[in-house]
């Protein structure tokens, strides 16, 4: 299910990274809070049967 456009997903990564920007993404604690990686809050799908 697509709940966000690609641009919206990138915007959440930027917001979640905080003021450190892309450099913050090297911090595992920052990565764990990325909404784009949370299946409950991002685009998701199931395999086709």
CHARMM internal coordinates of N, CA and C (Angstrom, degrees):
IC EDIT
DIST 1 N 1 CA 1.4311
DIST 1 CA 1 C 1.5311
ANGL 1 N 1 CA 1 C 108.03
DIST 1 C 2 N 1.2856
ANGL 1 CA 1 C 2 N 116.23
DIHE 1 N 1 CA 1 C 2 N 126.67
DIST 2 N 2 CA 1.4618
ANGL 1 C 2 N 2 CA 120.78
DIHE 1 CA 1 C 2 N 2 CA 178.30
DIST 2 CA 2 C 1.5283
ANGL 2 N 2 CA 2 C 108.54
DIHE 1 C 2 N 2 CA 2 C -92.39
DIST 2 C 3 N 1.3156
ANGL 2 CA 2 C 3 N 116.08
DIHE 2 N 2 CA 2 C 3 N 109.62
DIST 3 N 3 CA 1.4627
ANGL 2 C 3 N 3 CA 120.45
DIHE 2 CA 2 C 3 N 3 CA 178.65
DIST 3 CA 3 C 1.5206
ANGL 3 N 3 CA 3 C 111.22
DIHE 2 C 3 N 3 CA 3 C -103.06
DIST 3 C 4 N 1.3316
ANGL 3 CA 3 C 4 N 117.20
DIHE 3 N 3 CA 3 C 4 N -12.87
DIST 4 N 4 CA 1.4581
ANGL 3 C 4 N 4 CA 122.17
DIHE 3 CA 3 C 4 N 4 CA 179.78
DIST 4 CA 4 C 1.5211
ANGL 4 N 4 CA 4 C 109.59
DIHE 3 C 4 N 4 CA 4 C -136.06
DIST 4 C 5 N 1.3258
ANGL 4 CA 4 C 5 N 115.72
DIHE 4 N 4 CA 4 C 5 N 147.88
DIST 5 N 5 CA 1.4604
ANGL 4 C 5 N 5 CA 119.75
DIHE 4 CA 4 C 5 N 5 CA 169.93
DIST 5 CA 5 C 1.5268
ANGL 5 N 5 CA 5 C 107.33
DIHE 4 C 5 N 5 CA 5 C -76.86
DIST 5 C 6 N 1.3118
ANGL 5 CA 5 C 6 N 116.11
DIHE 5 N 5 CA 5 C 6 N 167.38
DIST 6 N 6 CA 1.4589
ANGL 5 C 6 N 6 CA 119.90
DIHE 5 CA 5 C 6 N 6 CA 178.57
DIST 6 CA 6 C 1.5261
ANGL 6 N 6 CA 6 C 110.32
DIHE 5 C 6 N 6 CA 6 C -59.41
DIST 6 C 7 N 1.3072
ANGL 6 CA 6 C 7 N 116.75
DIHE 6 N 6 CA 6 C 7 N -42.08
DIST 7 N 7 CA 1.4571
ANGL 6 C 7 N 7 CA 120.67
DIHE 6 CA 6 C 7 N 7 CA 179.13
DIST 7 CA 7 C 1.5210
ANGL 7 N 7 CA 7 C 112.46
DIHE 6 C 7 N 7 CA 7 C -62.07
DIST 7 C 8 N 1.3277
ANGL 7 CA 7 C 8 N 116.52
DIHE 7 N 7 CA 7 C 8 N -38.68
DIST 8 N 8 CA 1.4632
ANGL 7 C 8 N 8 CA 120.27
DIHE 7 CA 7 C 8 N 8 CA 177.72
DIST 8 CA 8 C 1.5282
ANGL 8 N 8 CA 8 C 110.95
DIHE 7 C 8 N 8 CA 8 C -65.99
DIST 8 C 9 N 1.3380
ANGL 8 CA 8 C 9 N 116.76
DIHE 8 N 8 CA 8 C 9 N -39.64
DIST 9 N 9 CA 1.4657
ANGL 8 C 9 N 9 CA 119.70
DIHE 8 CA 8 C 9 N 9 CA 177.72
DIST 9 CA 9 C 1.5295
ANGL 9 N 9 CA 9 C 110.79
DIHE 8 C 9 N 9 CA 9 C -63.07
DIST 9 C 10 N 1.3126
ANGL 9 CA 9 C 10 N 116.63
DIHE 9 N 9 CA 9 C 10 N -43.17
DIST 10 N 10 CA 1.4657
ANGL 9 C 10 N 10 CA 119.97
DIHE 9 CA 9 C 10 N 10 CA 177.90
DIST 10 CA 10 C 1.5269
ANGL 10 N 10 CA 10 C 110.96
DIHE 9 C 10 N 10 CA 10 C -62.98
DIST 10 C 11 N 1.3276
ANGL 10 CA 10 C 11 N 116.53
DIHE 10 N 10 CA 10 C 11 N -37.19
DIST 11 N 11 CA 1.4650
ANGL 10 C 11 N 11 CA 119.87
DIHE 10 CA 10 C 11 N 11 CA 178.57
DIST 11 CA 11 C 1.5212
ANGL 11 N 11 CA 11 C 111.17
DIHE 10 C 11 N 11 CA 11 C -63.84
DIST 11 C 12 N 1.3382
ANGL 11 CA 11 C 12 N 117.40
DIHE 11 N 11 CA 11 C 12 N -38.57
DIST 12 N 12 CA 1.4693
ANGL 11 C 12 N 12 CA 118.79
DIHE 11 CA 11 C 12 N 12 CA 178.76
DIST 12 CA 12 C 1.5228
ANGL 12 N 12 CA 12 C 110.74
DIHE 11 C 12 N 12 CA 12 C -67.41
DIST 12 C 13 N 1.3271
ANGL 12 CA 12 C 13 N 117.42
DIHE 12 N 12 CA 12 C 13 N -36.94
DIST 13 N 13 CA 1.4715
ANGL 12 C 13 N 13 CA 119.85
DIHE 12 CA 12 C 13 N 13 CA 177.54
DIST 13 CA 13 C 1.5243
ANGL 13 N 13 CA 13 C 109.54
DIHE 12 C 13 N 13 CA 13 C -63.23
DIST 13 C 14 N 1.3246
ANGL 13 CA 13 C 14 N 116.54
DIHE 13 N 13 CA 13 C 14 N -43.61
DIST 14 N 14 CA 1.4650
ANGL 13 C 14 N 14 CA 120.54
DIHE 13 CA 13 C 14 N 14 CA 179.31
DIST 14 CA 14 C 1.5299
ANGL 14 N 14 CA 14 C 110.40
DIHE 13 C 14 N 14 CA 14 C -61.82
DIST 14 C 15 N 1.3243
ANGL 14 CA 14 C 15 N 117.04
DIHE 14 N 14 CA 14 C 15 N -45.17
DIST 15 N 15 CA 1.4645
ANGL 14 C 15 N 15 CA 120.72
DIHE 14 CA 14 C 15 N 15 CA 179.27
DIST 15 CA 15 C 1.5275
ANGL 15 N 15 CA 15 C 111.09
DIHE 14 C 15 N 15 CA 15 C -63.53
DIST 15 C 16 N 1.3291
ANGL 15 CA 15 C 16 N 116.31
DIHE 15 N 15 CA 15 C 16 N -45.37
DIST 16 N 16 CA 1.4603
ANGL 15 C 16 N 16 CA 120.68
DIHE 15 CA 15 C 16 N 16 CA -176.54
DIST 16 CA 16 C 1.5272
ANGL 16 N 16 CA 16 C 112.40
DIHE 15 C 16 N 16 CA 16 C -69.75
DIST 16 C 17 N 1.3260
ANGL 16 CA 16 C 17 N 117.26
DIHE 16 N 16 CA 16 C 17 N -27.55
DIST 17 N 17 CA 1.4646
ANGL 16 C 17 N 17 CA 120.68
DIHE 16 CA 16 C 17 N 17 CA 178.54
DIST 17 CA 17 C 1.5252
ANGL 17 N 17 CA 17 C 110.71
DIHE 16 C 17 N 17 CA 17 C -69.53
DIST 17 C 18 N 1.3151
ANGL 17 CA 17 C 18 N 116.37
DIHE 17 N 17 CA 17 C 18 N -28.44
DIST 18 N 18 CA 1.4557
ANGL 17 C 18 N 18 CA 120.42
DIHE 17 CA 17 C 18 N 18 CA 177.33
DIST 18 CA 18 C 1.5103
ANGL 18 N 18 CA 18 C 112.86
DIHE 17 C 18 N 18 CA 18 C 80.69
DIST 18 C 19 N 1.3304
ANGL 18 CA 18 C 19 N 115.74
DIHE 18 N 18 CA 18 C 19 N -165.08
DIST 19 N 19 CA 1.4664
ANGL 18 C 19 N 19 CA 119.86
DIHE 18 CA 18 C 19 N 19 CA -174.05
DIST 19 CA 19 C 1.5252
ANGL 19 N 19 CA 19 C 114.10
DIHE 18 C 19 N 19 CA 19 C -66.53
DIST 19 C 20 N 1.3213
ANGL 19 CA 19 C 20 N 118.07
DIHE 19 N 19 CA 19 C 20 N -17.36
DIST 20 N 20 CA 1.4659
ANGL 19 C 20 N 20 CA 120.97
DIHE 19 CA 19 C 20 N 20 CA 178.25
DIST 20 CA 20 C 1.5103
ANGL 20 N 20 CA 20 C 113.11
DIHE 19 C 20 N 20 CA 20 C -74.71
DIST 20 C 21 N 1.3192
ANGL 20 CA 20 C 21 N 116.80
DIHE 20 N 20 CA 20 C 21 N -11.45
DIST 21 N 21 CA 1.4641
ANGL 20 C 21 N 21 CA 121.59
DIHE 20 CA 20 C 21 N 21 CA 178.48
DIST 21 CA 21 C 1.5134
ANGL 21 N 21 CA 21 C 113.31
DIHE 20 C 21 N 21 CA 21 C 62.31
DIST 21 C 22 N 1.3228
ANGL 21 CA 21 C 22 N 115.75
DIHE 21 N 21 CA 21 C 22 N -146.40
DIST 22 N 22 CA 1.4679
ANGL 21 C 22 N 22 CA 121.71
DIHE 21 CA 21 C 22 N 22 CA -175.53
DIST 22 CA 22 C 1.5211
ANGL 22 N 22 CA 22 C 112.59
DIHE 21 C 22 N 22 CA 22 C -60.11
DIST 22 C 23 N 1.3210
ANGL 22 CA 22 C 23 N 118.13
DIHE 22 N 22 CA 22 C 23 N -31.14
DIST 23 N 23 CA 1.4725
ANGL 22 C 23 N 23 CA 120.42
DIHE 22 CA 22 C 23 N 23 CA 179.01
DIST 23 CA 23 C 1.5285
ANGL 23 N 23 CA 23 C 111.23
DIHE 22 C 23 N 23 CA 23 C -61.47
DIST 23 C 24 N 1.3176
ANGL 23 CA 23 C 24 N 117.04
DIHE 23 N 23 CA 23 C 24 N -30.55
DIST 24 N 24 CA 1.4640
ANGL 23 C 24 N 24 CA 120.93
DIHE 23 CA 23 C 24 N 24 CA 180.00
DIST 24 CA 24 C 1.5270
ANGL 24 N 24 CA 24 C 111.97
DIHE 23 C 24 N 24 CA 24 C -64.49
DIST 24 C 25 N 1.3274
ANGL 24 CA 24 C 25 N 116.72
DIHE 24 N 24 CA 24 C 25 N -23.59
DIST 25 N 25 CA 1.4657
ANGL 24 C 25 N 25 CA 120.52
DIHE 24 CA 24 C 25 N 25 CA -176.83
DIST 25 CA 25 C 1.5263
ANGL 25 N 25 CA 25 C 112.54
DIHE 24 C 25 N 25 CA 25 C -69.91
DIST 25 C 26 N 1.3075
ANGL 25 CA 25 C 26 N 117.72
DIHE 25 N 25 CA 25 C 26 N -7.04
DIST 26 N 26 CA 1.4617
ANGL 25 C 26 N 26 CA 121.48
DIHE 25 CA 25 C 26 N 26 CA 174.67
DIST 26 CA 26 C 1.5309
ANGL 26 N 26 CA 26 C 110.93
DIHE 25 C 26 N 26 CA 26 C -82.18
DIST 26 C 27 N 1.3192
ANGL 26 CA 26 C 27 N 116.26
DIHE 26 N 26 CA 26 C 27 N -10.96
DIST 27 N 27 CA 1.4665
ANGL 26 C 27 N 27 CA 122.01
DIHE 26 CA 26 C 27 N 27 CA -179.48
DIST 27 CA 27 C 1.5323
ANGL 27 N 27 CA 27 C 109.36
DIHE 26 C 27 N 27 CA 27 C -90.45
DIST 27 C 28 N 1.3247
ANGL 27 CA 27 C 28 N 118.26
DIHE 27 N 27 CA 27 C 28 N 117.72
DIST 28 N 28 CA 1.4730
ANGL 27 C 28 N 28 CA 120.49
DIHE 27 CA 27 C 28 N 28 CA -179.06
DIST 28 CA 28 C 1.5300
ANGL 28 N 28 CA 28 C 113.61
DIHE 27 C 28 N 28 CA 28 C -57.41
DIST 28 C 29 N 1.3165
ANGL 28 CA 28 C 29 N 117.87
DIHE 28 N 28 CA 28 C 29 N -30.56
DIST 29 N 29 CA 1.4652
ANGL 28 C 29 N 29 CA 119.72
DIHE 28 CA 28 C 29 N 29 CA 178.10
DIST 29 CA 29 C 1.5211
ANGL 29 N 29 CA 29 C 111.79
DIHE 28 C 29 N 29 CA 29 C -67.36
DIST 29 C 30 N 1.3081
ANGL 29 CA 29 C 30 N 116.66
DIHE 29 N 29 CA 29 C 30 N -35.31
DIST 30 N 30 CA 1.4642
ANGL 29 C 30 N 30 CA 120.78
DIHE 29 CA 29 C 30 N 30 CA 176.86
DIST 30 CA 30 C 1.5220
ANGL 30 N 30 CA 30 C 109.44
DIHE 29 C 30 N 30 CA 30 C -68.86
DIST 30 C 31 N 1.3161
ANGL 30 CA 30 C 31 N 116.51
DIHE 30 N 30 CA 30 C 31 N -43.92
DIST 31 N 31 CA 1.4676
ANGL 30 C 31 N 31 CA 120.63
DIHE 30 CA 30 C 31 N 31 CA -178.99
DIST 31 CA 31 C 1.5277
ANGL 31 N 31 CA 31 C 111.13
DIHE 30 C 31 N 31 CA 31 C -60.41
DIST 31 C 32 N 1.3203
ANGL 31 CA 31 C 32 N 117.91
DIHE 31 N 31 CA 31 C 32 N -37.35
DIST 32 N 32 CA 1.4707
ANGL 31 C 32 N 32 CA 120.02
DIHE 31 CA 31 C 32 N 32 CA -178.47
DIST 32 CA 32 C 1.5163
ANGL 32 N 32 CA 32 C 112.61
DIHE 31 C 32 N 32 CA 32 C -66.63
DIST 32 C 33 N 1.3234
ANGL 32 CA 32 C 33 N 118.50
DIHE 32 N 32 CA 32 C 33 N -20.37
DIST 33 N 33 CA 1.4644
ANGL 32 C 33 N 33 CA 119.28
DIHE 32 CA 32 C 33 N 33 CA -179.75
DIST 33 CA 33 C 1.5335
ANGL 33 N 33 CA 33 C 113.63
DIHE 32 C 33 N 33 CA 33 C -99.03
DIST 33 C 34 N 1.3185
ANGL 33 CA 33 C 34 N 117.53
DIHE 33 N 33 CA 33 C 34 N 6.35
DIST 34 N 34 CA 1.4657
ANGL 33 C 34 N 34 CA 120.42
DIHE 33 CA 33 C 34 N 34 CA 179.78
DIST 34 CA 34 C 1.5281
ANGL 34 N 34 CA 34 C 110.75
DIHE 33 C 34 N 34 CA 34 C -69.66
DIST 34 C 35 N 1.3060
ANGL 34 CA 34 C 35 N 115.82
DIHE 34 N 34 CA 34 C 35 N 120.14
DIST 35 N 35 CA 1.4733
ANGL 34 C 35 N 35 CA 120.32
DIHE 34 CA 34 C 35 N 35 CA 177.54
DIST 35 CA 35 C 1.5171
ANGL 35 N 35 CA 35 C 111.67
DIHE 34 C 35 N 35 CA 35 C -62.02
DIST 35 C 36 N 1.3259
ANGL 35 CA 35 C 36 N 116.80
DIHE 35 N 35 CA 35 C 36 N -30.81
DIST 36 N 36 CA 1.4679
ANGL 35 C 36 N 36 CA 120.70
DIHE 35 CA 35 C 36 N 36 CA -178.53
DIST 36 CA 36 C 1.5229
ANGL 36 N 36 CA 36 C 112.30
DIHE 35 C 36 N 36 CA 36 C -64.82
DIST 36 C 37 N 1.3355
ANGL 36 CA 36 C 37 N 117.44
DIHE 36 N 36 CA 36 C 37 N -19.13
DIST 37 N 37 CA 1.4676
ANGL 36 C 37 N 37 CA 121.20
DIHE 36 CA 36 C 37 N 37 CA 179.86
DIST 37 CA 37 C 1.5266
ANGL 37 N 37 CA 37 C 112.59
DIHE 36 C 37 N 37 CA 37 C -102.94
DIST 37 C 38 N 1.3220
ANGL 37 CA 37 C 38 N 117.78
DIHE 37 N 37 CA 37 C 38 N 1.07
DIST 38 N 38 CA 1.4640
ANGL 37 C 38 N 38 CA 122.59
DIHE 37 CA 37 C 38 N 38 CA 179.95
DIST 38 CA 38 C 1.5282
ANGL 38 N 38 CA 38 C 108.81
DIHE 37 C 38 N 38 CA 38 C -94.44
DIST 38 C 39 N 1.3352
ANGL 38 CA 38 C 39 N 118.18
DIHE 38 N 38 CA 38 C 39 N 111.28
DIST 39 N 39 CA 1.4647
ANGL 38 C 39 N 39 CA 120.82
DIHE 38 CA 38 C 39 N 39 CA -176.60
DIST 39 CA 39 C 1.5285
ANGL 39 N 39 CA 39 C 114.11
DIHE 38 C 39 N 39 CA 39 C -55.84
DIST 39 C 40 N 1.3011
ANGL 39 CA 39 C 40 N 117.59
DIHE 39 N 39 CA 39 C 40 N -26.84
DIST 40 N 40 CA 1.4672
ANGL 39 C 40 N 40 CA 120.40
DIHE 39 CA 39 C 40 N 40 CA -179.76
DIST 40 CA 40 C 1.5300
ANGL 40 N 40 CA 40 C 112.28
DIHE 39 C 40 N 40 CA 40 C -77.07
DIST 40 C 41 N 1.3511
ANGL 40 CA 40 C 41 N 116.52
DIHE 40 N 40 CA 40 C 41 N -15.80
DIST 41 N 41 CA 1.4682
ANGL 40 C 41 N 41 CA 118.84
DIHE 40 CA 40 C 41 N 41 CA -174.63
DIST 41 CA 41 C 1.5188
ANGL 41 N 41 CA 41 C 113.68
DIHE 40 C 41 N 41 CA 41 C -126.80
DIST 41 C 42 N 1.3264
ANGL 41 CA 41 C 42 N 118.03
DIHE 41 N 41 CA 41 C 42 N 15.22
DIST 42 N 42 CA 1.4570
ANGL 41 C 42 N 42 CA 119.71
DIHE 41 CA 41 C 42 N 42 CA -178.36
DIST 42 CA 42 C 1.5272
ANGL 42 N 42 CA 42 C 109.86
DIHE 41 C 42 N 42 CA 42 C -136.87
DIST 42 C 43 N 1.3111
ANGL 42 CA 42 C 43 N 117.22
DIHE 42 N 42 CA 42 C 43 N -177.81
DIST 43 N 43 CA 1.4606
ANGL 42 C 43 N 43 CA 121.49
DIHE 42 CA 42 C 43 N 43 CA 176.10
DIST 43 CA 43 C 1.5188
ANGL 43 N 43 CA 43 C 109.22
DIHE 42 C 43 N 43 CA 43 C -65.59
DIST 43 C 44 N 1.3047
ANGL 43 CA 43 C 44 N 116.07
DIHE 43 N 43 CA 43 C 44 N 143.57
DIST 44 N 44 CA 1.4662
ANGL 43 C 44 N 44 CA 120.22
DIHE 43 CA 43 C 44 N 44 CA -178.85
DIST 44 CA 44 C 1.5242
ANGL 44 N 44 CA 44 C 109.26
DIHE 43 C 44 N 44 CA 44 C -152.93
DIST 44 C 45 N 1.3211
ANGL 44 CA 44 C 45 N 114.40
DIHE 44 N 44 CA 44 C 45 N 163.72
DIST 45 N 45 CA 1.4526
ANGL 44 C 45 N 45 CA 119.15
DIHE 44 CA 44 C 45 N 45 CA 177.68
DIST 45 CA 45 C 1.5203
ANGL 45 N 45 CA 45 C 108.97
DIHE 44 C 45 N 45 CA 45 C -155.16
DIST 45 C 46 N 1.2984
ANGL 45 CA 45 C 46 N 114.83
DIHE 45 N 45 CA 45 C 46 N 169.73
DIST 46 N 46 CA 1.4544
ANGL 45 C 46 N 46 CA 121.42
DIHE 45 CA 45 C 46 N 46 CA 173.18
DIST 46 CA 46 C 1.5199
ANGL 46 N 46 CA 46 C 106.78
DIHE 45 C 46 N 46 CA 46 C -119.65
DIST 46 C 47 N 1.2937
ANGL 46 CA 46 C 47 N 114.19
DIHE 46 N 46 CA 46 C 47 N 161.07
DIST 47 N 47 CA 1.4621
ANGL 46 C 47 N 47 CA 117.44
DIHE 46 CA 46 C 47 N 47 CA -179.37
DIST 47 CA 47 C 1.5259
ANGL 47 N 47 CA 47 C 110.77
DIHE 46 C 47 N 47 CA 47 C -67.57
DIST 47 C 48 N 1.2969
ANGL 47 CA 47 C 48 N 116.23
DIHE 47 N 47 CA 47 C 48 N 148.25
DIST 48 N 48 CA 1.4653
ANGL 47 C 48 N 48 CA 121.37
DIHE 47 CA 47 C 48 N 48 CA 177.39
DIST 48 CA 48 C 1.5272
ANGL 48 N 48 CA 48 C 108.73
DIHE 47 C 48 N 48 CA 48 C -73.71
DIST 48 C 49 N 1.2933
ANGL 48 CA 48 C 49 N 115.32
DIHE 48 N 48 CA 48 C 49 N 142.18
DIST 49 N 49 CA 1.4656
ANGL 48 C 49 N 49 CA 119.11
DIHE 48 CA 48 C 49 N 49 CA 177.69
DIST 49 CA 49 C 1.4870
ANGL 49 N 49 CA 49 C 111.63
DIHE 48 C 49 N 49 CA 49 C -113.06
END
COOR INIT
IC SEED 1 N 1 CA 1 C
IC BUILD
